[in-house]
């Protein structure tokens, strides 16, 4: 069934099967990067909602959700940027060849 869809897409849009496979792979990488960034946002939400409090001595208690949140957002956005730049250079190289 998937082969029929990719063949139909190839015929309809003039895309070679290899390009369709590359596009799906690129979308999976971008989707995974986006999922990492959204997980970072979820960590920040959990941090702000549940895990901050000041005890009787006035000491602030925080969890590791804030640093993990920023780390995941940074890694997700960095990976998305790398995939976009690499994909753009590959598309330019293919169009020039």
N, CA, C and O atoms as a MOPAC input file, in Angstrom:
PM7 MOZYME 1SCF
protein

 N      0.82000 1    -1.19000 1     0.00000 1
 C      0.00000 1     0.00000 1     0.00000 1
 C      0.86600 1     1.25600 1     0.00000 1
 O      0.59600 1     2.20100 1    -0.74100 1
 N      1.91300 1     1.26500 1     0.83900 1
 C      2.78900 1     2.42900 1     0.89500 1
 C      3.52500 1     2.62300 1    -0.42400 1
 O      3.76500 1     3.75200 1    -0.85200 1
 N      3.88200 1     1.51000 1    -1.06400 1
 C      4.57400 1     1.61400 1    -2.34100 1
 C      3.66100 1     2.23900 1    -3.39000 1
 O      4.11700 1     3.01200 1    -4.23300 1
 N      2.36200 1     1.90200 1    -3.33800 1
 C      1.41500 1     2.48400 1    -4.27800 1
 C      1.25800 1     3.98300 1    -4.04200 1
 O      1.15900 1     4.76400 1    -4.98900 1
 N      1.23700 1     4.37400 1    -2.77600 1
 C      1.09900 1     5.79500 1    -2.45400 1
 C      2.32500 1     6.56500 1    -2.91800 1
 O      2.20100 1     7.63500 1    -3.51400 1
 N      3.52500 1     6.01700 1    -2.64200 1
 C      4.73400 1     6.72000 1    -3.06400 1
 C      4.84700 1     6.75200 1    -4.57900 1
 O      5.34800 1     7.72700 1    -5.13900 1
 N      4.38300 1     5.68600 1    -5.26500 1
 C      4.39100 1     5.67800 1    -6.72500 1
 C      3.41000 1     6.71200 1    -7.25700 1
 O      3.70200 1     7.40900 1    -8.22900 1
 N      2.24200 1     6.80900 1    -6.61800 1
 C      1.26000 1     7.80800 1    -7.03300 1
 C      1.79000 1     9.21300 1    -6.79200 1
 O      1.58200 1    10.10700 1    -7.61200 1
 N      2.47200 1     9.41200 1    -5.67200 1
 C      3.05600 1    10.72400 1    -5.38800 1
 C      4.14700 1    11.04400 1    -6.40000 1
 O      4.28900 1    12.18800 1    -6.83000 1
 N      4.90900 1    10.03500 1    -6.77300 1
 C      5.96300 1    10.24400 1    -7.75500 1
 C      5.37600 1    10.66000 1    -9.09400 1
 O      5.87900 1    11.57300 1    -9.74800 1
 N      4.30100 1     9.97800 1    -9.49800 1
 C      3.68000 1    10.29000 1   -10.77700 1
 C      3.00100 1    11.65000 1   -10.75300 1
 O      3.08300 1    12.40600 1   -11.72000 1
 N      2.33200 1    11.96200 1    -9.65000 1
 C      1.56500 1    13.19900 1    -9.58100 1
 C      2.45700 1    14.42900 1    -9.48400 1
 O      2.17200 1    15.45400 1   -10.10300 1
 N      3.51900 1    14.33500 1    -8.72200 1
 C      4.32400 1    15.52100 1    -8.46200 1
 C      5.68200 1    15.49300 1    -9.15000 1
 O      6.46100 1    16.43500 1    -9.00500 1
 N      5.97600 1    14.45300 1    -9.88200 1
 C      7.25600 1    14.37400 1   -10.56000 1
 C      8.41600 1    14.16200 1    -9.61100 1
 O      9.53500 1    14.59900 1    -9.88100 1
 N      8.15200 1    13.49300 1    -8.49900 1
 C      9.18200 1    13.24400 1    -7.49800 1
 C      9.65100 1    11.81200 1    -7.64200 1
 O      8.84000 1    10.89600 1    -7.77500 1
 N     10.95500 1    11.61800 1    -7.61700 1
 C     11.49600 1    10.26400 1    -7.66700 1
 C     11.27700 1     9.57700 1    -6.32900 1
 O     11.16800 1    10.23500 1    -5.29400 1
 N     11.21400 1     8.26200 1    -6.35600 1
 C     10.96000 1     7.48500 1    -5.14200 1
 C     12.02400 1     7.74100 1    -4.08300 1
 O     11.71100 1     7.78800 1    -2.89300 1
 N     13.27400 1     7.90600 1    -4.49900 1
 C     14.34300 1     8.16500 1    -3.53700 1
 C     14.10900 1     9.48600 1    -2.81000 1
 O     14.38700 1     9.59900 1    -1.61600 1
 N     13.59700 1    10.48800 1    -3.53600 1
 C     13.32800 1    11.78100 1    -2.92000 1
 C     12.18500 1    11.68500 1    -1.92500 1
 O     12.20800 1    12.34700 1    -0.88800 1
 N     11.17700 1    10.85900 1    -2.23500 1
 C     10.06000 1    10.66300 1    -1.30900 1
 C     10.57200 1    10.01600 1    -0.02900 1
 O     10.19500 1    10.43200 1     1.06600 1
 N     11.43900 1     8.98700 1    -0.15500 1
 C     12.01800 1     8.34700 1     1.01500 1
 C     12.85700 1     9.30400 1     1.83600 1
 O     12.81900 1     9.26700 1     3.06600 1
 N     13.61500 1    10.16200 1     1.16600 1
 C     14.43000 1    11.15000 1     1.86500 1
 C     13.55200 1    12.15500 1     2.58800 1
 O     13.87500 1    12.59100 1     3.69300 1
 N     12.43200 1    12.52400 1     1.95700 1
 C     11.51700 1    13.48300 1     2.57300 1
 C     10.89400 1    12.89800 1     3.83300 1
 O     10.75300 1    13.59700 1     4.83600 1
 N     10.52300 1    11.62800 1     3.78900 1
 C      9.94200 1    10.98200 1     4.96800 1
 C     10.97600 1    10.90200 1     6.07700 1
 O     10.65400 1    11.15300 1     7.23900 1
 N     12.21400 1    10.55600 1     5.74000 1
 C     13.28300 1    10.49300 1     6.73500 1
 C     13.53000 1    11.86600 1     7.34300 1
 O     13.71300 1    11.98900 1     8.55400 1
 N     13.53600 1    12.90100 1     6.49900 1
 C     13.74000 1    14.26800 1     6.98900 1
 C     12.59700 1    14.66300 1     7.92000 1
 O     12.83500 1    15.29500 1     8.94900 1
 N     11.37100 1    14.30100 1     7.57800 1
 C     10.23100 1    14.63500 1     8.42900 1
 C     10.28800 1    13.90100 1     9.75600 1
 O      9.88900 1    14.45600 1    10.78000 1
 N     10.77000 1    12.67800 1     9.76300 1
 C     10.91100 1    11.93800 1    11.02200 1
 C     11.94200 1    12.59900 1    11.92300 1
 O     11.72900 1    12.72800 1    13.12800 1
 N     13.05500 1    13.01700 1    11.34200 1
 C     14.08000 1    13.69500 1    12.13600 1
 C     13.55500 1    15.00400 1    12.69200 1
 O     13.77700 1    15.31900 1    13.86100 1
 N     12.86300 1    15.76400 1    11.86400 1
 C     12.30000 1    17.03400 1    12.32800 1
 C     11.23300 1    16.78800 1    13.38500 1
 O     11.14600 1    17.53100 1    14.36200 1
 N     10.42600 1    15.76200 1    13.20100 1
 C      9.39800 1    15.43700 1    14.18300 1
 C      9.99900 1    15.03400 1    15.51600 1
 O      9.50400 1    15.43100 1    16.57100 1
 N     11.06300 1    14.25000 1    15.47200 1
 C     11.72800 1    13.84100 1    16.70700 1
 C     12.36300 1    15.04100 1    17.39900 1
 O     12.30700 1    15.14800 1    18.62400 1
 N     12.96600 1    15.94300 1    16.63100 1
 C     13.55100 1    17.15200 1    17.21000 1
 C     12.47300 1    18.02000 1    17.84700 1
 O     12.66500 1    18.57300 1    18.92900 1
 N     11.34400 1    18.13100 1    17.16600 1
 C     10.22100 1    18.90900 1    17.70500 1
 C      9.70800 1    18.26600 1    18.98800 1
 O      9.37200 1    18.96700 1    19.94300 1
 N      9.64600 1    16.94200 1    19.01600 1
 C      9.19800 1    16.23300 1    20.21000 1
 C     10.14600 1    16.48100 1    21.38400 1
 O      9.69200 1    16.62900 1    22.51900 1
 N     11.43300 1    16.52800 1    21.13200 1
 C     12.40300 1    16.82500 1    22.19400 1
 C     12.17600 1    18.22900 1    22.73700 1
 O     12.19800 1    18.43600 1    23.95000 1
 N     11.95600 1    19.20200 1    21.83800 1
 C     11.72700 1    20.58100 1    22.27400 1
 C     10.42600 1    20.69200 1    23.06700 1
 O     10.37700 1    21.40400 1    24.07000 1
 N      9.38200 1    20.00500 1    22.63700 1
 C      8.10700 1    20.03400 1    23.36200 1
 C      8.25200 1    19.36500 1    24.72500 1
 O      7.63800 1    19.80300 1    25.69800 1
 N      9.05400 1    18.31000 1    24.80300 1
 C      9.32500 1    17.67400 1    26.09000 1
 C     10.00900 1    18.65800 1    27.03100 1
 O      9.72000 1    18.67900 1    28.22800 1
 N     10.90900 1    19.46600 1    26.50000 1
 C     11.55100 1    20.50900 1    27.30500 1
 C     10.53100 1    21.50700 1    27.83200 1
 O     10.60600 1    21.91300 1    28.99200 1
 N      9.58300 1    21.90600 1    26.99900 1
 C      8.52400 1    22.81400 1    27.45300 1
 C      7.67400 1    22.15700 1    28.53700 1
 O      7.26200 1    22.81400 1    29.49300 1
 N      7.41500 1    20.87100 1    28.38400 1
 C      6.64900 1    20.14200 1    29.39900 1
 C      7.41600 1    20.09900 1    30.72100 1
 O      6.82000 1    20.26200 1    31.78600 1
 N      8.71600 1    19.88400 1    30.66300 1
 C      9.53400 1    19.91200 1    31.88000 1
 C      9.45000 1    21.27200 1    32.57600 1
 O      9.34200 1    21.34200 1    33.80000 1
 N      9.49900 1    22.35400 1    31.78700 1
 C      9.39600 1    23.68700 1    32.38500 1
 C      8.02400 1    23.91400 1    33.00800 1
 O      7.91500 1    24.54300 1    34.06000 1
 N      6.98200 1    23.40600 1    32.36400 1
 C      5.63700 1    23.52000 1    32.92300 1
 C      5.53000 1    22.76300 1    34.24400 1
 O      4.96000 1    23.27300 1    35.20800 1
 N      6.07600 1    21.55000 1    34.28900 1
 C      6.05700 1    20.76000 1    35.52200 1
 C      6.82600 1    21.48000 1    36.61800 1
 O      6.39200 1    21.51500 1    37.76900 1
 N      7.96200 1    22.05200 1    36.26100 1
 C      8.77000 1    22.78200 1    37.24500 1
 C      7.98700 1    23.95500 1    37.82800 1
 O      7.96700 1    24.15300 1    39.04300 1
 N      7.35400 1    24.71700 1    36.97500 1
 C      6.65500 1    25.90800 1    37.46200 1
 C      5.37500 1    25.56200 1    38.21200 1
 O      4.91900 1    26.34200 1    39.04700 1
 N      4.79800 1    24.41300 1    37.92800 1
 C      3.52700 1    24.05300 1    38.54500 1
 C      3.69800 1    23.32300 1    39.86900 1
 O      2.97600 1    23.61200 1    40.82400 1
 N      4.63400 1    22.38400 1    39.95000 1
 C      4.65500 1    21.47000 1    41.08900 1
 C      5.87400 1    21.56100 1    41.99500 1
 O      5.73500 1    21.35900 1    43.20100 1
 N      7.03800 1    21.85000 1    41.48500 1
 C      8.25200 1    21.53800 1    42.23600 1
 C      9.01800 1    22.73200 1    42.78400 1
 O     10.21900 1    22.61300 1    43.02800 1
 N      8.39000 1    23.85500 1    42.98200 1
 C      9.09200 1    24.97400 1    43.59700 1
 C      8.40200 1    25.31100 1    44.91000 1
 O      7.18500 1    25.49100 1    44.95800 1
 N      9.18000 1    25.39200 1    45.95400 1
 C      8.61500 1    25.84300 1    47.22400 1
 C      9.72500 1    26.39300 1    48.11000 1
 O     10.90100 1    26.08100 1    47.92900 1
 N      9.33200 1    27.19900 1    49.04900 1
 C     10.25700 1    27.77900 1    50.01800 1
 C      9.92600 1    27.15400 1    51.37100 1
 O      8.77700 1    27.19600 1    51.81300 1
 N     10.93400 1    26.57300 1    52.03000 1
 C     10.67800 1    25.91500 1    53.31200 1
 C     10.63600 1    26.93700 1    54.45300 1
 O     10.72600 1    28.14200 1    54.21900 1
 N     10.50000 1    26.44900 1    55.67800 1
 C     10.34700 1    27.31400 1    56.85400 1
 C     11.58800 1    28.16800 1    57.10100 1
 O     11.48000 1    29.24900 1    57.67900 1
 N     12.76300 1    27.70400 1    56.67400 1
 C     13.99300 1    28.46100 1    56.87800 1
 C     14.22600 1    29.48300 1    55.75400 1
 O     15.22000 1    30.20900 1    55.78100 1
 N     13.34100 1    29.54500 1    54.78900 1
 C     13.47100 1    30.49900 1    53.69700 1
 C     14.32800 1    30.01700 1    52.54600 1
 O     14.73600 1    30.81100 1    51.69800 1
 N     14.60700 1    28.71400 1    52.50700 1
 C     15.42900 1    28.16400 1    51.43700 1
 C     14.53600 1    27.70200 1    50.28700 1
 O     13.53000 1    27.02400 1    50.49700 1
 N     14.92300 1    28.08100 1    49.07000 1
 C     14.17500 1    27.70500 1    47.88500 1
 C     14.56100 1    26.28800 1    47.45900 1
 O     15.74600 1    25.97300 1    47.35000 1
 N     13.57400 1    25.44400 1    47.22100 1
 C     13.79200 1    24.07200 1    46.76100 1
 C     13.25900 1    23.94800 1    45.33600 1
 O     12.10100 1    24.25600 1    45.05500 1
 N     14.13700 1    23.48900 1    44.45100 1
 C     13.75600 1    23.27700 1    43.05700 1
 C     14.22700 1    21.89300 1    42.62700 1
 O     15.12000 1    21.30300 1    43.23500 1
 N     13.61300 1    21.39800 1    41.58000 1
 C     14.00400 1    20.08800 1    41.06000 1
 C     14.90200 1    20.26500 1    39.84300 1
 O     15.30800 1    21.37800 1    39.50800 1
 N     15.20000 1    19.15400 1    39.19500 1
 C     16.02700 1    19.17200 1    37.99700 1
 C     15.20800 1    19.41000 1    36.73900 1
 O     15.75900 1    19.36100 1    35.63900 1
 N     13.91200 1    19.66500 1    36.86500 1
 C     13.08600 1    19.85600 1    35.67700 1
 C     13.44700 1    21.13300 1    34.91100 1
 O     13.36400 1    21.15200 1    33.68300 1
 N     13.84800 1    22.20400 1    35.61800 1
 C     14.19100 1    23.43700 1    34.90900 1
 C     15.44800 1    23.27200 1    34.05800 1
 O     15.40600 1    23.59900 1    32.87200 1
 N     16.56300 1    22.78000 1    34.60100 1
 C     17.73200 1    22.61700 1    33.72200 1
 C     17.49000 1    21.59700 1    32.61100 1
 O     17.96600 1    21.77600 1    31.49000 1
 N     16.75400 1    20.53000 1    32.91600 1
 C     16.43700 1    19.55200 1    31.87100 1
 C     15.55700 1    20.17400 1    30.79600 1
 O     15.73100 1    19.90100 1    29.60800 1
 N     14.60900 1    21.01500 1    31.21500 1
 C     13.73600 1    21.67900 1    30.25500 1
 C     14.52000 1    22.55000 1    29.29300 1
 O     14.32200 1    22.47300 1    28.08100 1
 N     15.41300 1    23.38200 1    29.82500 1
 C     16.22100 1    24.23300 1    28.95500 1
 C     17.15400 1    23.40600 1    28.07600 1
 O     17.36500 1    23.73900 1    26.91000 1
 N     17.70800 1    22.33900 1    28.62300 1
 C     18.59300 1    21.47500 1    27.84600 1
 C     17.84300 1    20.81600 1    26.68400 1
 O     18.34100 1    20.78800 1    25.55800 1
 N     16.65600 1    20.29100 1    26.95400 1
 C     15.88100 1    19.62900 1    25.90500 1
 C     15.44200 1    20.62800 1    24.83600 1
 O     15.47400 1    20.31600 1    23.64600 1
 N     15.03500 1    21.81800 1    25.25100 1
 C     14.63700 1    22.83300 1    24.26900 1
 C     15.82900 1    23.19900 1    23.39900 1
 O     15.69900 1    23.29100 1    22.17800 1
 N     16.98900 1    23.40900 1    24.01200 1
 C     18.19300 1    23.75400 1    23.26000 1
 C     18.57100 1    22.65300 1    22.27300 1
 O     18.85600 1    22.93400 1    21.10900 1
 N     18.57300 1    21.40200 1    22.73400 1
 C     18.95000 1    20.28400 1    21.85700 1
 C     17.94400 1    20.13800 1    20.72000 1
 O     18.33500 1    19.92400 1    19.57300 1
 N     16.65700 1    20.25200 1    21.02400 1
 C     15.63000 1    20.12600 1    19.98700 1
 C     15.74100 1    21.20800 1    18.93100 1
 O     15.67700 1    20.91800 1    17.73600 1
 N     15.90900 1    22.46500 1    19.35800 1
 C     16.02800 1    23.55900 1    18.40000 1
 C     17.33000 1    23.47600 1    17.61200 1
 O     17.35600 1    23.78000 1    16.42000 1
 N     18.40200 1    23.06900 1    18.26900 1
 C     19.67800 1    22.90400 1    17.58200 1
 C     19.57700 1    21.81200 1    16.50800 1
 O     20.05100 1    21.99200 1    15.38600 1
 N     18.96700 1    20.70000 1    16.85600 1
 C     18.81800 1    19.60900 1    15.88500 1
 C     17.93800 1    20.04500 1    14.71700 1
 O     18.24100 1    19.73200 1    13.56600 1
 N     16.84700 1    20.76700 1    15.00300 1
 C     15.99200 1    21.25600 1    13.91600 1
 C     16.77700 1    22.18200 1    12.99300 1
 O     16.66900 1    22.08200 1    11.77000 1
 N     17.56000 1    23.07500 1    13.57200 1
 C     18.36200 1    23.98500 1    12.75700 1
 C     19.37000 1    23.25200 1    11.89600 1
 O     19.55400 1    23.58900 1    10.72700 1
 N     20.02300 1    22.25300 1    12.46700 1
 C     21.00000 1    21.47300 1    11.70100 1
 C     20.31900 1    20.73200 1    10.56100 1
 O     20.83000 1    20.71700 1     9.44100 1
 N     19.16000 1    20.10900 1    10.83500 1
 C     18.45800 1    19.37100 1     9.78200 1
 C     17.97600 1    20.30300 1     8.67400 1
 O     18.00000 1    19.93300 1     7.50000 1
 N     17.54400 1    21.49400 1     9.03200 1
 C     17.09200 1    22.45000 1     8.01500 1
 C     18.27700 1    22.90600 1     7.15900 1
 O     18.16600 1    22.97000 1     5.93500 1
 N     19.39000 1    23.21700 1     7.78500 1
 C     20.56800 1    23.68100 1     7.02900 1
 C     21.10000 1    22.57800 1     6.12800 1
 O     21.38100 1    22.82000 1     4.95400 1
 N     21.23900 1    21.36900 1     6.66400 1
 C     21.74700 1    20.24900 1     5.85900 1
 C     20.77800 1    19.93300 1     4.71800 1
 O     21.21200 1    19.69600 1     3.59100 1
 N     19.48200 1    19.92800 1     4.99600 1
 C     18.49200 1    19.67000 1     3.94300 1
 C     18.50600 1    20.72800 1     2.86700 1
 O     18.33700 1    20.41300 1     1.68900 1
 N     18.70500 1    21.98900 1     3.24800 1
 C     18.77800 1    23.07000 1     2.26700 1
 C     20.00700 1    22.91700 1     1.38800 1
 O     19.91200 1    23.07600 1     0.17100 1
 N     21.15600 1    22.61200 1     1.97400 1
 C     22.36500 1    22.41900 1     1.17300 1
 C     22.23600 1    21.22000 1     0.24600 1
 O     22.71100 1    21.26800 1    -0.88900 1
 N     21.60100 1    20.14200 1     0.70800 1
 C     21.40900 1    18.98000 1    -0.16700 1
 C     20.49100 1    19.32200 1    -1.33000 1
 O     20.73200 1    18.89900 1    -2.46000 1
 N     19.43300 1    20.09000 1    -1.05600 1
 C     18.50600 1    20.47400 1    -2.12700 1
 C     19.18700 1    21.37600 1    -3.14000 1
 O     18.96400 1    21.24700 1    -4.34300 1
 N     20.02000 1    22.29200 1    -2.65200 1
 C     20.75100 1    23.18900 1    -3.57400 1
 C     21.73600 1    22.38500 1    -4.39600 1
 O     21.85800 1    22.60700 1    -5.60000 1
 N     22.44600 1    21.45200 1    -3.76700 1
 C     23.42100 1    20.63200 1    -4.47900 1
 C     22.73500 1    19.77600 1    -5.55200 1
 O     23.25700 1    19.62700 1    -6.65700 1
 N     21.55900 1    19.21200 1    -5.22100 1
 C     20.83500 1    18.40100 1    -6.19500 1
 C     20.30700 1    19.24000 1    -7.35300 1
 O     20.29200 1    18.78600 1    -8.49700 1
 N     19.87500 1    20.46400 1    -7.05500 1
 C     19.33600 1    21.29800 1    -8.13000 1
 C     20.44800 1    21.79400 1    -9.06100 1
 O     20.19200 1    22.04900 1   -10.23800 1
 N     21.66100 1    21.93300 1    -8.56000 1
 C     22.76900 1    22.35600 1    -9.39500 1
 C     23.35100 1    21.22100 1   -10.21300 1
 O     23.96100 1    21.45600 1   -11.25600 1
 N     23.16800 1    19.98300 1    -9.74800 1
 C     23.74600 1    18.83400 1   -10.45200 1
 C     22.92400 1    18.42300 1   -11.65000 1
 O     23.28000 1    17.47100 1   -12.34500 1

